[in-house]
Amino acid sequence: MSLSEARFHDLVDATQQALEDLFDESDLDLDLENSAGVLTVKFDNGSQLIFSRQEPLRQLWLAARSGGFHFDYDQESKKWMCDTTDELLGEMLVRIVSEQSGEKLDFDEI
């Protein structure tokens, strides 16, 4: 079953807000920018994470130092899942944030 446009935007908005909250509450030295549906996380070492919505595909995209990843919303688990590896967004973020910042954050709620 395909997501409706409204449901897709609600899910991305909720995910980006949860990510902002998680990063805000962390002790990491970073800058957050959320503009036009794109959430950018800038670490103090200059690396970035960029979360963007791809409305025509109903996907959430993540650009990181290690590459670009596309996530579909899995209705069963109620989480975003990578379309090539089936890895959950939260699982991938634990690894990527550690690689880019040297710190470990808990993304279980994502």
Biopython code that builds the backbone (N, CA, C, O; Angstrom):
import numpy as np
from Bio.PDB.StructureBuilder import StructureBuilder

atoms = [
    (1, "MET", "N", (0.833, -1.180, 0.000)),
    (1, "MET", "CA", (0.000, 0.000, 0.000)),
    (1, "MET", "C", (0.882, 1.249, 0.000)),
    (1, "MET", "O", (1.794, 1.378, 0.816)),
    (2, "SER", "N", (0.605, 2.140, -0.900)),
    (2, "SER", "CA", (1.371, 3.367, -1.037)),
    (2, "SER", "C", (0.882, 4.410, -0.036)),
    (2, "SER", "O", (-0.304, 4.468, 0.290)),
    (3, "LEU", "N", (1.803, 5.223, 0.440)),
    (3, "LEU", "CA", (1.451, 6.298, 1.357)),
    (3, "LEU", "C", (0.765, 7.426, 0.602)),
    (3, "LEU", "O", (1.143, 7.755, -0.522)),
    (4, "SER", "N", (-0.235, 8.008, 1.221)),
    (4, "SER", "CA", (-0.817, 9.210, 0.635)),
    (4, "SER", "C", (0.187, 10.352, 0.803)),
    (4, "SER", "O", (1.085, 10.281, 1.643)),
    (5, "GLU", "N", (0.029, 11.384, 0.013)),
    (5, "GLU", "CA", (0.939, 12.525, 0.099)),
    (5, "GLU", "C", (0.917, 13.145, 1.499)),
    (5, "GLU", "O", (1.964, 13.459, 2.064)),
    (6, "ALA", "N", (-0.281, 13.315, 2.047)),
    (6, "ALA", "CA", (-0.414, 13.920, 3.370)),
    (6, "ALA", "C", (0.251, 13.055, 4.443)),
    (6, "ALA", "O", (0.971, 13.564, 5.302)),
    (7, "ARG", "N", (0.005, 11.760, 4.385)),
    (7, "ARG", "CA", (0.602, 10.834, 5.375)),
    (7, "ARG", "C", (2.122, 10.847, 5.243)),
    (7, "ARG", "O", (2.825, 10.870, 6.253)),
    (8, "PHE", "N", (2.633, 10.833, 4.031)),
    (8, "PHE", "CA", (4.074, 10.878, 3.801)),
    (8, "PHE", "C", (4.682, 12.127, 4.450)),
    (8, "PHE", "O", (5.683, 12.038, 5.161)),
    (9, "HIS", "N", (4.074, 13.285, 4.202)),
    (9, "HIS", "CA", (4.608, 14.523, 4.776)),
    (9, "HIS", "C", (4.529, 14.505, 6.304)),
    (9, "HIS", "O", (5.450, 14.967, 6.977)),
    (10, "ASP", "N", (3.438, 13.978, 6.850)),
    (10, "ASP", "CA", (3.317, 13.865, 8.307)),
    (10, "ASP", "C", (4.425, 12.994, 8.883)),
    (10, "ASP", "O", (5.017, 13.334, 9.908)),
    (11, "LEU", "N", (4.707, 11.870, 8.227)),
    (11, "LEU", "CA", (5.747, 10.952, 8.709)),
    (11, "LEU", "C", (7.132, 11.588, 8.636)),
    (11, "LEU", "O", (7.919, 11.474, 9.576)),
    (12, "VAL", "N", (7.430, 12.250, 7.534)),
    (12, "VAL", "CA", (8.739, 12.902, 7.407)),
    (12, "VAL", "C", (8.866, 14.031, 8.426)),
    (12, "VAL", "O", (9.903, 14.164, 9.077)),
    (13, "ASP", "N", (7.821, 14.845, 8.569)),
    (13, "ASP", "CA", (7.857, 15.933, 9.549)),
    (13, "ASP", "C", (8.109, 15.389, 10.960)),
    (13, "ASP", "O", (8.933, 15.930, 11.698)),
    (14, "ALA", "N", (7.406, 14.333, 11.325)),
    (14, "ALA", "CA", (7.568, 13.744, 12.661)),
    (14, "ALA", "C", (8.977, 13.179, 12.838)),
    (14, "ALA", "O", (9.575, 13.324, 13.905)),
    (15, "THR", "N", (9.504, 12.543, 11.805)),
    (15, "THR", "CA", (10.849, 11.974, 11.881)),
    (15, "THR", "C", (11.886, 13.075, 12.015)),
    (15, "THR", "O", (12.792, 12.980, 12.843)),
    (16, "GLN", "N", (11.760, 14.120, 11.207)),
    (16, "GLN", "CA", (12.724, 15.219, 11.281)),
    (16, "GLN", "C", (12.646, 15.925, 12.632)),
    (16, "GLN", "O", (13.675, 16.329, 13.174)),
    (17, "GLN", "N", (11.457, 16.078, 13.175)),
    (17, "GLN", "CA", (11.324, 16.706, 14.496)),
    (17, "GLN", "C", (11.960, 15.834, 15.571)),
    (17, "GLN", "O", (12.642, 16.343, 16.459)),
    (18, "ALA", "N", (11.742, 14.532, 15.497)),
    (18, "ALA", "CA", (12.353, 13.607, 16.461)),
    (18, "ALA", "C", (13.880, 13.655, 16.362)),
    (18, "ALA", "O", (14.574, 13.616, 17.378)),
    (19, "LEU", "N", (14.397, 13.741, 15.134)),
    (19, "LEU", "CA", (15.847, 13.854, 14.949)),
    (19, "LEU", "C", (16.371, 15.167, 15.530)),
    (19, "LEU", "O", (17.387, 15.180, 16.225)),
    (20, "GLU", "N", (15.683, 16.259, 15.248)),
    (20, "GLU", "CA", (16.090, 17.550, 15.812)),
    (20, "GLU", "C", (16.122, 17.492, 17.334)),
    (20, "GLU", "O", (17.085, 17.946, 17.954)),
    (21, "ASP", "N", (15.083, 16.940, 17.934)),
    (21, "ASP", "CA", (15.015, 16.831, 19.390)),
    (21, "ASP", "C", (16.163, 15.996, 19.929)),
    (21, "ASP", "O", (16.797, 16.366, 20.917)),
    (22, "LEU", "N", (16.430, 14.876, 19.284)),
    (22, "LEU", "CA", (17.491, 13.989, 19.735)),
    (22, "LEU", "C", (18.853, 14.679, 19.652)),
    (22, "LEU", "O", (19.650, 14.612, 20.588)),
    (23, "PHE", "N", (19.110, 15.340, 18.523)),
    (23, "PHE", "CA", (20.388, 16.037, 18.382)),
    (23, "PHE", "C", (20.480, 17.219, 19.348)),
    (23, "PHE", "O", (21.547, 17.467, 19.909)),
    (24, "ASP", "N", (19.379, 17.952, 19.552)),
    (24, "ASP", "CA", (19.369, 19.074, 20.500)),
    (24, "ASP", "C", (19.698, 18.613, 21.918)),
    (24, "ASP", "O", (20.403, 19.303, 22.654)),
    (25, "GLU", "N", (19.186, 17.450, 22.294)),
    (25, "GLU", "CA", (19.372, 16.940, 23.648)),
    (25, "GLU", "C", (20.719, 16.260, 23.848)),
    (25, "GLU", "O", (21.089, 15.946, 24.979)),
    (26, "SER", "N", (21.452, 16.030, 22.774)),
    (26, "SER", "CA", (22.763, 15.385, 22.885)),
    (26, "SER", "C", (23.801, 16.410, 23.331)),
    (26, "SER", "O", (23.536, 17.612, 23.343)),
    (27, "ASP", "N", (24.967, 15.928, 23.691)),
    (27, "ASP", "CA", (26.066, 16.811, 24.086)),
    (27, "ASP", "C", (26.980, 17.130, 22.907)),
    (27, "ASP", "O", (28.053, 17.706, 23.086)),
    (28, "LEU", "N", (26.550, 16.753, 21.698)),
    (28, "LEU", "CA", (27.382, 16.985, 20.523)),
    (28, "LEU", "C", (27.425, 18.471, 20.167)),
    (28, "LEU", "O", (26.436, 19.189, 20.312)),
    (29, "ASP", "N", (28.585, 18.910, 19.701)),
    (29, "ASP", "CA", (28.739, 20.269, 19.213)),
    (29, "ASP", "C", (28.340, 20.267, 17.746)),
    (29, "ASP", "O", (29.107, 19.827, 16.890)),
    (30, "LEU", "N", (27.135, 20.761, 17.453)),
    (30, "LEU", "CA", (26.629, 20.737, 16.078)),
    (30, "LEU", "C", (25.658, 21.866, 15.845)),
    (30, "LEU", "O", (25.182, 22.507, 16.782)),
    (31, "ASP", "N", (25.371, 22.101, 14.573)),
    (31, "ASP", "CA", (24.370, 23.080, 14.175)),
    (31, "ASP", "C", (23.276, 22.351, 13.416)),
    (31, "ASP", "O", (23.550, 21.452, 12.621)),
    (32, "LEU", "N", (22.041, 22.742, 13.665)),
    (32, "LEU", "CA", (20.885, 22.171, 12.983)),
    (32, "LEU", "C", (20.204, 23.249, 12.150)),
    (32, "LEU", "O", (20.050, 24.391, 12.583)),
    (33, "GLU", "N", (19.807, 22.865, 10.961)),
    (33, "GLU", "CA", (19.051, 23.778, 10.114)),
    (33, "GLU", "C", (17.938, 22.981, 9.450)),
    (33, "GLU", "O", (18.186, 21.952, 8.823)),
    (34, "ASN", "N", (16.706, 23.470, 9.596)),
    (34, "ASN", "CA", (15.568, 22.822, 8.955)),
    (34, "ASN", "C", (14.887, 23.871, 8.090)),
    (34, "ASN", "O", (14.286, 24.822, 8.589)),
    (35, "SER", "N", (14.998, 23.672, 6.778)),
    (35, "SER", "CA", (14.454, 24.651, 5.854)),
    (35, "SER", "C", (13.872, 23.941, 4.641)),
    (35, "SER", "O", (14.530, 23.099, 4.030)),
    (36, "ALA", "N", (12.640, 24.282, 4.298)),
    (36, "ALA", "CA", (11.962, 23.733, 3.124)),
    (36, "ALA", "C", (11.966, 22.204, 3.111)),
    (36, "ALA", "O", (12.141, 21.585, 2.061)),
    (37, "GLY", "N", (11.774, 21.605, 4.282)),
    (37, "GLY", "CA", (11.686, 20.155, 4.355)),
    (37, "GLY", "C", (13.014, 19.432, 4.328)),
    (37, "GLY", "O", (13.051, 18.207, 4.209)),
    (38, "VAL", "N", (14.118, 20.180, 4.437)),
    (38, "VAL", "CA", (15.453, 19.577, 4.458)),
    (38, "VAL", "C", (16.082, 19.865, 5.821)),
    (38, "VAL", "O", (16.213, 21.022, 6.222)),
    (39, "LEU", "N", (16.467, 18.806, 6.522)),
    (39, "LEU", "CA", (17.131, 18.929, 7.816)),
    (39, "LEU", "C", (18.618, 18.680, 7.615)),
    (39, "LEU", "O", (19.024, 17.616, 7.149)),
    (40, "THR", "N", (19.425, 19.676, 7.972)),
    (40, "THR", "CA", (20.877, 19.551, 7.851)),
    (40, "THR", "C", (21.493, 19.567, 9.239)),
    (40, "THR", "O", (21.215, 20.453, 10.047)),
    (41, "VAL", "N", (22.333, 18.577, 9.504)),
    (41, "VAL", "CA", (23.066, 18.466, 10.756)),
    (41, "VAL", "C", (24.533, 18.701, 10.424)),
    (41, "VAL", "O", (25.130, 17.941, 9.662)),
    (42, "LYS", "N", (25.114, 19.755, 10.996)),
    (42, "LYS", "CA", (26.512, 20.097, 10.733)),
    (42, "LYS", "C", (27.319, 19.848, 11.996)),
    (42, "LYS", "O", (27.110, 20.498, 13.021)),
    (43, "PHE", "N", (28.248, 18.892, 11.908)),
    (43, "PHE", "CA", (29.106, 18.561, 13.042)),
    (43, "PHE", "C", (30.274, 19.536, 13.119)),
    (43, "PHE", "O", (30.604, 20.195, 12.133)),
    (44, "ASP", "N", (30.899, 19.626, 14.290)),
    (44, "ASP", "CA", (31.982, 20.592, 14.472)),
    (44, "ASP", "C", (33.213, 20.290, 13.612)),
    (44, "ASP", "O", (34.057, 21.165, 13.418)),
    (45, "ASN", "N", (33.324, 19.062, 13.095)),
    (45, "ASN", "CA", (34.452, 18.709, 12.228)),
    (45, "ASN", "C", (34.189, 19.037, 10.756)),
    (45, "ASN", "O", (35.004, 18.721, 9.890)),
    (46, "GLY", "N", (33.053, 19.668, 10.480)),
    (46, "GLY", "CA", (32.723, 20.064, 9.117)),
    (46, "GLY", "C", (31.881, 19.068, 8.343)),
    (46, "GLY", "O", (31.352, 19.411, 7.285)),
    (47, "SER", "N", (31.740, 17.844, 8.838)),
    (47, "SER", "CA", (30.914, 16.862, 8.129)),
    (47, "SER", "C", (29.437, 17.149, 8.396)),
    (47, "SER", "O", (29.082, 17.823, 9.363)),
    (48, "GLN", "N", (28.589, 16.623, 7.519)),
    (48, "GLN", "CA", (27.159, 16.896, 7.601)),
    (48, "GLN", "C", (26.323, 15.646, 7.361)),
    (48, "GLN", "O", (26.769, 14.677, 6.748)),
    (49, "LEU", "N", (25.110, 15.703, 7.861)),
    (49, "LEU", "CA", (24.052, 14.774, 7.493)),
    (49, "LEU", "C", (22.934, 15.627, 6.911)),
    (49, "LEU", "O", (22.575, 16.661, 7.474)),
    (50, "ILE", "N", (22.387, 15.194, 5.788)),
    (50, "ILE", "CA", (21.297, 15.934, 5.170)),
    (50, "ILE", "C", (20.129, 14.980, 4.944)),
    (50, "ILE", "O", (20.244, 13.987, 4.226)),
    (51, "PHE", "N", (19.005, 15.307, 5.573)),
    (51, "PHE", "CA", (17.781, 14.509, 5.453)),
    (51, "PHE", "C", (16.816, 15.284, 4.565)),
    (51, "PHE", "O", (16.476, 16.429, 4.864)),
    (52, "SER", "N", (16.380, 14.670, 3.483)),
    (52, "SER", "CA", (15.452, 15.352, 2.583)),
    (52, "SER", "C", (14.319, 14.420, 2.170)),
    (52, "SER", "O", (14.474, 13.200, 2.127)),
    (53, "ARG", "N", (13.194, 15.021, 1.874)),
    (53, "ARG", "CA", (12.029, 14.241, 1.442)),
    (53, "ARG", "C", (12.016, 14.189, -0.078)),
    (53, "ARG", "O", (12.284, 15.186, -0.749)),
    (54, "GLN", "N", (11.709, 13.039, -0.601)),
    (54, "GLN", "CA", (11.556, 12.861, -2.042)),
    (54, "GLN", "C", (10.104, 12.473, -2.287)),
    (54, "GLN", "O", (9.742, 11.298, -2.338)),
    (55, "GLU", "N", (9.294, 13.509, -2.434)),
    (55, "GLU", "CA", (7.842, 13.325, -2.504)),
    (55, "GLU", "C", (7.393, 12.380, -3.619)),
    (55, "GLU", "O", (6.565, 11.508, -3.357)),
    (56, "PRO", "N", (7.903, 12.511, -4.858)),
    (56, "PRO", "CA", (7.398, 11.623, -5.924)),
    (56, "PRO", "C", (7.617, 10.134, -5.623)),
    (56, "PRO", "O", (6.830, 9.282, -6.036)),
    (57, "LEU", "N", (8.702, 9.839, -4.895)),
    (57, "LEU", "CA", (9.023, 8.439, -4.571)),
    (57, "LEU", "C", (8.521, 8.040, -3.186)),
    (57, "LEU", "O", (8.592, 6.871, -2.806)),
    (58, "ARG", "N", (8.014, 9.018, -2.436)),
    (58, "ARG", "CA", (7.574, 8.795, -1.054)),
    (58, "ARG", "C", (8.724, 8.206, -0.230)),
    (58, "ARG", "O", (8.539, 7.251, 0.524)),
    (59, "GLN", "N", (9.910, 8.794, -0.389)),
    (59, "GLN", "CA", (11.092, 8.333, 0.324)),
    (59, "GLN", "C", (11.706, 9.464, 1.140)),
    (59, "GLN", "O", (11.541, 10.645, 0.835)),
    (60, "LEU", "N", (12.415, 9.064, 2.182)),
    (60, "LEU", "CA", (13.253, 9.950, 2.972)),
    (60, "LEU", "C", (14.682, 9.634, 2.560)),
    (60, "LEU", "O", (15.106, 8.479, 2.618)),
    (61, "TRP", "N", (15.421, 10.645, 2.148)),
    (61, "TRP", "CA", (16.799, 10.442, 1.709)),
    (61, "TRP", "C", (17.756, 10.994, 2.742)),
    (61, "TRP", "O", (17.493, 12.010, 3.386)),
    (62, "LEU", "N", (18.883, 10.295, 2.887)),
    (62, "LEU", "CA", (19.947, 10.699, 3.801)),
    (62, "LEU", "C", (21.247, 10.784, 3.024)),
    (62, "LEU", "O", (21.665, 9.819, 2.384)),
    (63, "ALA", "N", (21.881, 11.944, 3.085)),
    (63, "ALA", "CA", (23.219, 12.119, 2.511)),
    (63, "ALA", "C", (24.188, 12.212, 3.680)),
    (63, "ALA", "O", (24.006, 13.017, 4.593)),
    (64, "ALA", "N", (25.214, 11.380, 3.638)),
    (64, "ALA", "CA", (26.227, 11.334, 4.696)),
    (64, "ALA", "C", (27.596, 11.217, 4.042)),
    (64, "ALA", "O", (27.704, 11.021, 2.832)),
    (65, "ARG", "N", (28.625, 11.338, 4.843)),
    (65, "ARG", "CA", (29.979, 11.206, 4.317)),
    (65, "ARG", "C", (30.184, 9.855, 3.651)),
    (65, "ARG", "O", (30.934, 9.747, 2.682)),
    (66, "SER", "N", (29.522, 8.826, 4.164)),
    (66, "SER", "CA", (29.687, 7.464, 3.640)),
    (66, "SER", "C", (28.814, 7.173, 2.422)),
    (66, "SER", "O", (28.928, 6.100, 1.829)),
    (67, "GLY", "N", (27.936, 8.117, 2.037)),
    (67, "GLY", "CA", (27.129, 7.894, 0.844)),
    (67, "GLY", "C", (25.714, 8.418, 0.979)),
    (67, "GLY", "O", (25.365, 9.086, 1.952)),
    (68, "GLY", "N", (24.912, 8.100, -0.018)),
    (68, "GLY", "CA", (23.516, 8.486, -0.028)),
    (68, "GLY", "C", (22.635, 7.262, 0.169)),
    (68, "GLY", "O", (22.902, 6.195, -0.386)),
    (69, "PHE", "N", (21.587, 7.424, 0.960)),
    (69, "PHE", "CA", (20.716, 6.302, 1.307)),
    (69, "PHE", "C", (19.267, 6.727, 1.142)),
    (69, "PHE", "O", (18.900, 7.863, 1.442)),
    (70, "HIS", "N", (18.444, 5.793, 0.658)),
    (70, "HIS", "CA", (17.018, 6.062, 0.412)),
    (70, "HIS", "C", (16.197, 5.149, 1.308)),
    (70, "HIS", "O", (16.454, 3.948, 1.396)),
    (71, "PHE", "N", (15.209, 5.733, 1.972)),
    (71, "PHE", "CA", (14.396, 4.991, 2.935)),
    (71, "PHE", "C", (12.927, 5.030, 2.549)),
    (71, "PHE", "O", (12.375, 6.080, 2.219)),
    (72, "ASP", "N", (12.310, 3.852, 2.600)),
    (72, "ASP", "CA", (10.868, 3.715, 2.433)),
    (72, "ASP", "C", (10.267, 3.510, 3.816)),
    (72, "ASP", "O", (10.905, 2.929, 4.695)),
    (73, "TYR", "N", (9.042, 3.986, 4.010)),
    (73, "TYR", "CA", (8.372, 3.768, 5.282)),
    (73, "TYR", "C", (7.783, 2.367, 5.305)),
    (73, "TYR", "O", (6.987, 2.001, 4.440)),
    (74, "ASP", "N", (8.182, 1.591, 6.300)),
    (74, "ASP", "CA", (7.678, 0.227, 6.447)),
    (74, "ASP", "C", (6.466, 0.256, 7.372)),
    (74, "ASP", "O", (6.588, 0.543, 8.563)),
    (75, "GLN", "N", (5.297, -0.044, 6.811)),
    (75, "GLN", "CA", (4.049, 0.012, 7.578)),
    (75, "GLN", "C", (4.040, -0.974, 8.749)),
    (75, "GLN", "O", (3.462, -0.701, 9.801)),
    (76, "GLU", "N", (4.687, -2.120, 8.550)),
    (76, "GLU", "CA", (4.668, -3.156, 9.580)),
    (76, "GLU", "C", (5.451, -2.739, 10.822)),
    (76, "GLU", "O", (4.942, -2.821, 11.940)),
    (77, "SER", "N", (6.691, -2.293, 10.623)),
    (77, "SER", "CA", (7.532, -1.909, 11.762)),
    (77, "SER", "C", (7.295, -0.457, 12.186)),
    (77, "SER", "O", (7.712, -0.036, 13.265)),
    (78, "LYS", "N", (6.616, 0.302, 11.314)),
    (78, "LYS", "CA", (6.373, 1.720, 11.537)),
    (78, "LYS", "C", (7.682, 2.493, 11.658)),
    (78, "LYS", "O", (7.821, 3.394, 12.485)),
    (79, "LYS", "N", (8.642, 2.115, 10.803)),
    (79, "LYS", "CA", (9.957, 2.765, 10.780)),
    (79, "LYS", "C", (10.418, 2.916, 9.342)),
    (79, "LYS", "O", (9.916, 2.242, 8.443)),
    (80, "TRP", "N", (11.377, 3.807, 9.134)),
    (80, "TRP", "CA", (11.973, 3.998, 7.818)),
    (80, "TRP", "C", (13.034, 2.936, 7.586)),
    (80, "TRP", "O", (13.877, 2.695, 8.450)),
    (81, "MET", "N", (12.992, 2.293, 6.408)),
    (81, "MET", "CA", (13.894, 1.189, 6.088)),
    (81, "MET", "C", (14.630, 1.499, 4.783)),
    (81, "MET", "O", (14.021, 1.928, 3.804)),
    (82, "CYS", "N", (15.946, 1.275, 4.782)),
    (82, "CYS", "CA", (16.760, 1.518, 3.595)),
    (82, "CYS", "C", (16.305, 0.598, 2.465)),
    (82, "CYS", "O", (16.115, -0.601, 2.669)),
    (83, "ASP", "N", (16.132, 1.168, 1.277)),
    (83, "ASP", "CA", (15.597, 0.383, 0.159)),
    (83, "ASP", "C", (16.606, -0.579, -0.461)),
    (83, "ASP", "O", (16.227, -1.407, -1.289)),
    (84, "THR", "N", (17.885, -0.491, -0.080)),
    (84, "THR", "CA", (18.884, -1.420, -0.630)),
    (84, "THR", "C", (19.398, -2.416, 0.402)),
    (84, "THR", "O", (19.777, -3.533, 0.050)),
    (85, "THR", "N", (19.415, -2.018, 1.686)),
    (85, "THR", "CA", (20.004, -2.903, 2.706)),
    (85, "THR", "C", (18.983, -3.422, 3.716)),
    (85, "THR", "O", (19.294, -4.318, 4.501)),
    (86, "ASP", "N", (17.774, -2.871, 3.707)),
    (86, "ASP", "CA", (16.727, -3.186, 4.694)),
    (86, "ASP", "C", (17.129, -2.803, 6.121)),
    (86, "ASP", "O", (16.509, -3.256, 7.083)),
    (87, "GLU", "N", (18.156, -1.976, 6.256)),
    (87, "GLU", "CA", (18.567, -1.487, 7.567)),
    (87, "GLU", "C", (17.629, -0.356, 7.975)),
    (87, "GLU", "O", (17.266, 0.483, 7.151)),
    (88, "LEU", "N", (17.243, -0.334, 9.230)),
    (88, "LEU", "CA", (16.382, 0.728, 9.728)),
    (88, "LEU", "C", (17.170, 2.027, 9.842)),
    (88, "LEU", "O", (18.372, 2.011, 10.109)),
    (89, "LEU", "N", (16.493, 3.145, 9.640)),
    (89, "LEU", "CA", (17.135, 4.449, 9.715)),
    (89, "LEU", "C", (17.863, 4.629, 11.045)),
    (89, "LEU", "O", (19.013, 5.068, 11.069)),
    (90, "GLY", "N", (17.209, 4.296, 12.135)),
    (90, "GLY", "CA", (17.828, 4.455, 13.454)),
    (90, "GLY", "C", (19.101, 3.645, 13.612)),
    (90, "GLY", "O", (20.080, 4.124, 14.185)),
    (91, "GLU", "N", (19.093, 2.424, 13.108)),
    (91, "GLU", "CA", (20.287, 1.573, 13.177)),
    (91, "GLU", "C", (21.429, 2.185, 12.377)),
    (91, "GLU", "O", (22.571, 2.225, 12.834)),
    (92, "MET", "N", (21.107, 2.658, 11.184)),
    (92, "MET", "CA", (22.130, 3.253, 10.331)),
    (92, "MET", "C", (22.682, 4.529, 10.961)),
    (92, "MET", "O", (23.883, 4.790, 10.881)),
    (93, "LEU", "N", (21.821, 5.317, 11.581)),
    (93, "LEU", "CA", (22.275, 6.564, 12.183)),
    (93, "LEU", "C", (23.234, 6.338, 13.346)),
    (93, "LEU", "O", (24.154, 7.132, 13.542)),
    (94, "VAL", "N", (23.040, 5.282, 14.112)),
    (94, "VAL", "CA", (23.980, 4.974, 15.198)),
    (94, "VAL", "C", (25.391, 4.860, 14.615)),
    (94, "VAL", "O", (26.339, 5.438, 15.146)),
    (95, "ARG", "N", (25.516, 4.119, 13.533)),
    (95, "ARG", "CA", (26.817, 3.906, 12.894)),
    (95, "ARG", "C", (27.352, 5.185, 12.245)),
    (95, "ARG", "O", (28.509, 5.553, 12.447)),
    (96, "ILE", "N", (26.511, 5.851, 11.472)),
    (96, "ILE", "CA", (26.963, 7.024, 10.724)),
    (96, "ILE", "C", (27.339, 8.179, 11.656)),
    (96, "ILE", "O", (28.363, 8.829, 11.446)),
    (97, "VAL", "N", (26.535, 8.440, 12.668)),
    (97, "VAL", "CA", (26.851, 9.523, 13.606)),
    (97, "VAL", "C", (28.144, 9.216, 14.345)),
    (97, "VAL", "O", (28.949, 10.117, 14.579)),
    (98, "SER", "N", (28.352, 7.965, 14.712)),
    (98, "SER", "CA", (29.601, 7.571, 15.365)),
    (98, "SER", "C", (30.796, 7.793, 14.438)),
    (98, "SER", "O", (31.838, 8.286, 14.869)),
    (99, "GLU", "N", (30.637, 7.424, 13.152)),
    (99, "GLU", "CA", (31.714, 7.613, 12.175)),
    (99, "GLU", "C", (32.028, 9.095, 11.975)),
    (99, "GLU", "O", (33.194, 9.474, 11.860)),
    (100, "GLN", "N", (30.996, 9.928, 11.934)),
    (100, "GLN", "CA", (31.195, 11.332, 11.607)),
    (100, "GLN", "C", (31.502, 12.208, 12.807)),
    (100, "GLN", "O", (32.143, 13.249, 12.656)),
    (101, "SER", "N", (31.064, 11.818, 13.990)),
    (101, "SER", "CA", (31.264, 12.672, 15.165)),
    (101, "SER", "C", (32.168, 12.043, 16.219)),
    (101, "SER", "O", (32.702, 12.737, 17.084)),
    (102, "GLY", "N", (32.335, 10.722, 16.138)),
    (102, "GLY", "CA", (33.107, 10.031, 17.161)),
    (102, "GLY", "C", (32.300, 9.738, 18.417)),
    (102, "GLY", "O", (32.832, 9.198, 19.387)),
    (103, "GLU", "N", (31.025, 10.090, 18.402)),
    (103, "GLU", "CA", (30.153, 9.876, 19.562)),
    (103, "GLU", "C", (29.043, 8.895, 19.217)),
    (103, "GLU", "O", (28.651, 8.757, 18.059)),
    (104, "LYS", "N", (28.544, 8.218, 20.245)),
    (104, "LYS", "CA", (27.454, 7.273, 20.035)),
    (104, "LYS", "C", (26.166, 7.842, 20.611)),
    (104, "LYS", "O", (26.100, 8.217, 21.781)),
    (105, "LEU", "N", (25.145, 7.899, 19.763)),
    (105, "LEU", "CA", (23.817, 8.340, 20.187)),
    (105, "LEU", "C", (22.838, 7.193, 20.023)),
    (105, "LEU", "O", (23.059, 6.279, 19.229)),
    (106, "ASP", "N", (21.761, 7.249, 20.779)),
    (106, "ASP", "CA", (20.719, 6.234, 20.728)),
    (106, "ASP", "C", (19.587, 6.720, 19.825)),
    (106, "ASP", "O", (18.940, 7.727, 20.112)),
    (107, "PHE", "N", (19.359, 5.998, 18.739)),
    (107, "PHE", "CA", (18.310, 6.364, 17.795)),
    (107, "PHE", "C", (17.179, 5.337, 17.799)),
    (107, "PHE", "O", (16.505, 5.166, 16.783)),
    (108, "ASP", "N", (16.961, 4.658, 18.910)),
    (108, "ASP", "CA", (15.924, 3.625, 18.991)),
    (108, "ASP", "C", (14.537, 4.159, 18.628)),
    (108, "ASP", "O", (13.734, 3.442, 18.030)),
    (109, "GLU", "N", (14.255, 5.401, 18.982)),
    (109, "GLU", "CA", (12.906, 5.944, 18.755)),
    (109, "GLU", "C", (12.684, 6.354, 17.305)),
    (109, "GLU", "O", (11.551, 6.647, 16.921)),
    (110, "ILE", "N", (13.712, 6.381, 16.509)),
    (110, "ILE", "CA", (13.595, 6.826, 15.110)),
    (110, "ILE", "C", (13.149, 5.683, 14.234)),
    (110, "ILE", "O", (12.993, 5.855, 13.026)),
]
sb = StructureBuilder()
sb.init_structure("model")
sb.init_model(0)
sb.init_chain("A")
sb.init_seg("    ")
for serial, (resi, resn, name, xyz) in enumerate(atoms, 1):
    if name == "N":
        sb.init_residue(resn, " ", resi, " ")
    sb.init_atom(name, np.array(xyz, "f"), 0.0, 1.0, " ", f" {name:<3s}", serial, name[0])
structure = sb.get_structure()
